[in-house]
Every structure is written in structure tokens, then in C-alpha cells.
Amino acid sequence: MRHAQSILVWILTFAALSTGLRSAEAAPVAAPGGGAPANGGKQVQATTAAPQPGNGQPAQGNGDAWMNFGIDESVIQEEPKKKKITLKGQYFRTDVGVGEVEPIAFRPDGDIVVGRTKDGGAITVDSDELDRKGLRPEINTEAGVRAAIAAGYNFNEYVGVEFEIQAQYARLGSVNIGGGVTNGNTHIDTGGSLWQIPVFVNLAVQYPTPWNLTPFAGVGGGLLFAYTSIDQPSVEAFGLEDQGKRVTGTVLTPAYQWFGGLRWEISKDIGLYGMYKFMATGDYSYNGDMEGIEFDGIETHSYSGGLVFRY
């Protein structure tokens, strides 16, 4: 019984204290100097907006503060978007690589010396006999180095034009004569060099992909300047008279090319590419010491890699 009375006393005491605290909170706040309450005698009651039911979403306003963990949304910035690479506009490119010249058929101006007898006499092949059999000697060259520079403008993401200058060097390897007209002497080692310097205007097309890889292709036409020098011991293999010196010849002839490759767009300003190119000329004859020799034309395959700079 005494325990029940003690519990009742504690409950009544707690209720009285709670009532006193609520009365103190609701009491008007006295103004300084004994004036009227600062709040005009009105009771001030603190309230907290609670989330309101509505399709399962909390109400907007101060009630959302519990969700942002104290982060000020006004200072949150979106991550800057990556700028799209555009191919339209001016560009400059340069590349280096290896070039291989197909055997060049030619019609000599005179008889070809294919060897010497024991007493020093010349073993020759009549150029007219070669013509009757439909045969022509061929010049073989070694693989050489090539380089190119070009400046262009892309009208849009897919089509552009460019002006290109190239240079390619190759060593002369041998003169080959087929058909058995030389009694087995069909391979004549030679010495000398072949320079090709073409100037082209190209039409290029390309197709950008989402992976920053751009396949491209193009065709071009222009002029090719060729310079050939033949070392003195090899002169007679071309049907020329041995003058005791190296002979040279030059020619400017029309040429064309087509090419294709793949470019990796490193950034909006720079691309890295690999390219295959085929270049050819028509028939031509040299000026200078090699005048009178008729050539069927030059065909060149090249493989190169380079960089393109957009600005």
C-alpha cells in the first residue's frame, strides 16, 4: 500500500513540474525597463514543420533539412560537361613512313650492256629485239623513307580539302630483263637514287565515331617532280653511253593518289593517325642525261603515321 502511495506521489509531482514549465514558456517576455512585453503579450510557440503525407513524398520547405545532411544546396555545382570534339575548321598535319616503288618498266634508248667478255667486250641486248618480243627491262628499287606535310579545311564533320607536299627517297637496286633474251644474264646490279616530290590537292572524307576513332579516305591529283641519278658503273644497263660520270635526269609529270587510314582523336586539337597511300604517274621521259629513255610510269605504296593539329 505504501509503495502504491509513493508511486502516486511521484506521478503528481511530475505532472505539476510539467505544468509549470509549460506556463513559463507561454508567459509574455517583459520588455527592458518594465515596459510592455516585447512580443505584445502574445504567446510564442515554437513549431517544426513535419513532413506531410502526399503520394509518399515529404513536404517541401524546412522539413527537407533532415534529408540534405546540412549541405547548402546553393553551393553544389554540377560537374562540367566534356567538350565535344569537332572536326570542322582548319588543320595542319604531318607524317613520316616507308615507301615501296613497284618495278618501273622502261624502253632504253640504245642497246643494254648486260655483261663483259673475258677480253672486255660488251655483251648487249638489242632494244629493238625486246620491243619485238613485247619485253621491257624493269628498274627495281629498295624501300625508302617518305615524309609529307599538308594544310586543309574541313567544311563540316565529314568533308574537307587539303594541299599536300610529299618527298620520297629510294635507292636503285637492279635492272631485270626477262624472256631469256640475255642467255641467263637477266639481273644487273645498279647504283643510284630516285627522288619523288609530288604536290597534290586532295578531297578527303571522314566519319567520326563516339569512341574518338575516325576512319578517313581521300583522292588527290597534281604534279610529281622526279629526279633520278645513275652511278657511272650502271649507266650502260640503261642503254646509255658510258661517259665516265654519273648521269641524271628530271621530269615533271601529272600524278594522282588515293589513301585511307584511321585517326585517334587525342583531344579537340590533336589527332594521331596511321595511313596507307597509293600514288601513280603516267608514262614519261626524262630530261637531261637520261633523255630518250621512255618509262611506263611510277607506282608507289607507302605506309606512314603522323599527327594532325586543329586550330
ZAMARGU-4260 file (C-alpha; in steps of 0.2 Angstrom, whole numbers, plus 5000, padded with zeros to 4 digits):
<rodrens>
0) 5000/5000/5000 | 5014/5011/5005 | 5023/5008/4988 | 5007/5012/4978 | 5006/5029/4988
5) 5024/5033/4984 | 5021/5030/4966 | 5006/5041/4966 | 5016/5055/4974 | 5029/5054/4961
10) 5016/5055/4947 | 5008/5070/4954 | 5025/5079/4957 | 5030/5076/4938 | 5013/5082/4932
15) 5015/5098/4942 | 5033/5101/4936 | 5027/5099/4918 | 5013/5111/4920 | 5024/5124/4927
20) 5037/5123/4913 | 5023/5125/4900 | 5016/5140/4909 | 5034/5148/4910 | 5036/5145/4891
25) 5019/5154/4887 | 5022/5169/4899 | 5025/5186/4890 | 5043/5192/4889 | 5045/5208/4899
30) 5052/5222/4889 | 5068/5231/4897 | 5063/5244/4909 | 5047/5236/4914 | 5038/5240/4898
35) 5026/5230/4889 | 5030/5213/4884 | 5042/5213/4869 | 5030/5201/4860 | 5015/5212/4863
40) 5008/5200/4876 | 5006/5186/4864 | 5012/5169/4867 | 5026/5162/4857 | 5025/5144/4852
45) 5039/5135/4843 | 5034/5124/4829 | 5043/5112/4817 | 5036/5108/4800 | 5034/5090/4799
50) 5033/5080/4783 | 5015/5080/4776 | 5008/5064/4768 | 5006/5065/4750 | 5010/5052/4737
55) 5023/5046/4749 | 5034/5062/4747 | 5039/5073/4761 | 5033/5091/4761 | 5044/5104/4754
60) 5052/5118/4764 | 5061/5117/4781 | 5055/5099/4783 | 5068/5094/4770 | 5083/5099/4780
65) 5083/5082/4788 | 5087/5074/4770 | 5102/5085/4765 | 5113/5082/4780 | 5116/5100/4782
70) 5123/5103/4765 | 5119/5120/4757 | 5112/5116/4740 | 5116/5133/4734 | 5135/5129/4733
75) 5133/5112/4725 | 5140/5114/4707 | 5137/5102/4693 | 5152/5093/4685 | 5157/5102/4669
80) 5152/5093/4654 | 5166/5086/4642 | 5168/5097/4627 | 5163/5088/4611 | 5177/5086/4598
85) 5173/5095/4582 | 5182/5091/4566 | 5176/5106/4557 | 5189/5120/4553 | 5207/5122/4548
90) 5220/5109/4552 | 5238/5105/4548 | 5246/5088/4548 | 5262/5079/4545 | 5268/5061/4544
95) 5283/5050/4540 | 5284/5032/4534 | 5291/5020/4522 | 5288/5019/4503 | 5290/5005/4491
100) 5291/5008/4472 | 5284/4995/4460 | 5297/4989/4447 | 5297/5003/4433 | 5297/4997/4416
105) 5307/5007/4403 | 5312/5007/4385 | 5331/5010/4383 | 5337/5022/4370 | 5351/5010/4365
110) 5357/4993/4367 | 5358/4987/4385 | 5375/4980/4391 | 5372/4965/4402 | 5390/4960/4404
115) 5408/4958/4398 | 5418/4945/4389 | 5435/4939/4395 | 5443/4951/4383 | 5432/4966/4389
120) 5420/4966/4375 | 5402/4971/4379 | 5388/4958/4380 | 5372/4968/4374 | 5354/4966/4372
125) 5346/4974/4357 | 5332/4986/4362 | 5323/4983/4346 | 5323/4964/4349 | 5315/4967/4366
130) 5301/4978/4358 | 5298/4964/4345 | 5295/4951/4359 | 5285/4964/4369 | 5298/4964/4383
135) 5304/4979/4393 | 5318/4980/4406 | 5312/4985/4424 | 5321/4995/4437 | 5319/4988/4455
140) 5322/5000/4469 | 5324/4997/4488 | 5311/5003/4501 | 5314/5021/4506 | 5309/5034/4518
145) 5295/5047/4514 | 5288/5062/4523 | 5273/5074/4520 | 5265/5090/4526 | 5248/5096/4522
150) 5236/5110/4527 | 5217/5109/4525 | 5200/5114/4529 | 5185/5103/4534 | 5169/5111/4528
155) 5159/5100/4541 | 5162/5084/4551 | 5163/5074/4535 | 5171/5083/4520 | 5187/5093/4518
160) 5200/5098/4506 | 5219/5100/4508 | 5235/5105/4500 | 5249/5092/4502 | 5268/5091/4498
165) 5277/5075/4499 | 5295/5069/4497 | 5301/5051/4495 | 5318/5044/4493 | 5323/5026/4486
170) 5340/5018/4481 | 5340/5010/4464 | 5343/4991/4466 | 5344/4982/4449 | 5339/4981/4431
175) 5330/4965/4427 | 5327/4958/4409 | 5315/4944/4406 | 5311/4932/4392 | 5328/4923/4390
180) 5335/4936/4378 | 5350/4938/4388 | 5355/4919/4390 | 5353/4920/4408 | 5360/4937/4412
185) 5344/4944/4417 | 5349/4953/4433 | 5361/4968/4433 | 5365/4976/4449 | 5364/4995/4448
190) 5368/5010/4459 | 5359/5027/4460 | 5344/5035/4468 | 5326/5040/4464 | 5318/5056/4472
195) 5299/5059/4471 | 5292/5076/4476 | 5273/5077/4472 | 5262/5091/4475 | 5243/5087/4477
200) 5226/5094/4480 | 5216/5081/4490 | 5197/5078/4493 | 5196/5070/4510 | 5181/5062/4518
205) 5179/5055/4536 | 5167/5048/4548 | 5168/5052/4567 | 5163/5039/4580 | 5158/5040/4598
210) 5175/5031/4603 | 5185/5046/4596 | 5191/5035/4582 | 5189/5042/4564 | 5191/5032/4548
215) 5196/5043/4533 | 5199/5041/4515 | 5203/5053/4500 | 5209/5055/4482 | 5220/5068/4475
220) 5228/5075/4459 | 5243/5086/4455 | 5261/5086/4448 | 5276/5075/4453 | 5294/5081/4451
225) 5305/5066/4449 | 5324/5066/4450 | 5335/5051/4446 | 5353/5049/4446 | 5363/5033/4440
230) 5380/5029/4446 | 5393/5028/4432 | 5396/5009/4433 | 5377/5006/4430 | 5375/5018/4415
235) 5376/5005/4402 | 5362/4995/4410 | 5350/5008/4405 | 5356/5008/4387 | 5366/5024/4389
240) 5383/5028/4383 | 5396/5027/4397 | 5403/5045/4398 | 5414/5041/4414 | 5402/5050/4426
245) 5386/5049/4434 | 5371/5053/4424 | 5355/5062/4430 | 5338/5066/4424 | 5322/5076/4429
250) 5304/5076/4424 | 5288/5085/4429 | 5273/5074/4426 | 5255/5073/4431 | 5251/5061/4445
255) 5237/5055/4456 | 5234/5046/4473 | 5221/5038/4484 | 5223/5035/4503 | 5214/5028/4518
260) 5218/5027/4537 | 5212/5028/4555 | 5214/5043/4566 | 5213/5043/4586 | 5207/5060/4592
265) 5218/5063/4607 | 5209/5079/4611 | 5199/5093/4602 | 5216/5100/4595 | 5227/5084/4591
270) 5224/5068/4582 | 5236/5053/4579 | 5234/5043/4563 | 5240/5029/4553 | 5238/5029/4534
275) 5241/5019/4518 | 5243/5028/4502 | 5245/5023/4483 | 5252/5035/4471 | 5255/5034/4452
280) 5260/5043/4437 | 5258/5041/4418 | 5271/5037/4406 | 5285/5050/4405 | 5303/5053/4398
285) 5317/5061/4407 | 5326/5077/4403 | 5345/5079/4404 | 5357/5065/4403 | 5343/5052/4403
290) 5334/5060/4388 | 5327/5047/4376 | 5323/5034/4389 | 5304/5030/4390 | 5297/5025/4406
295) 5280/5017/4409 | 5276/5027/4425 | 5279/5026/4444 | 5268/5017/4456 | 5271/5019/4474
300) 5264/5011/4490 | 5268/5020/4506 | 5264/5016/4525 | 5265/5031/4537 | 5260/5038/4554
305) 5258/5056/4559 | 5249/5069/4569 | 5235/5082/4564 | 5233/5099/4573 | 5217/5108/4573
310) 5216/5127/4575
</rodrens>
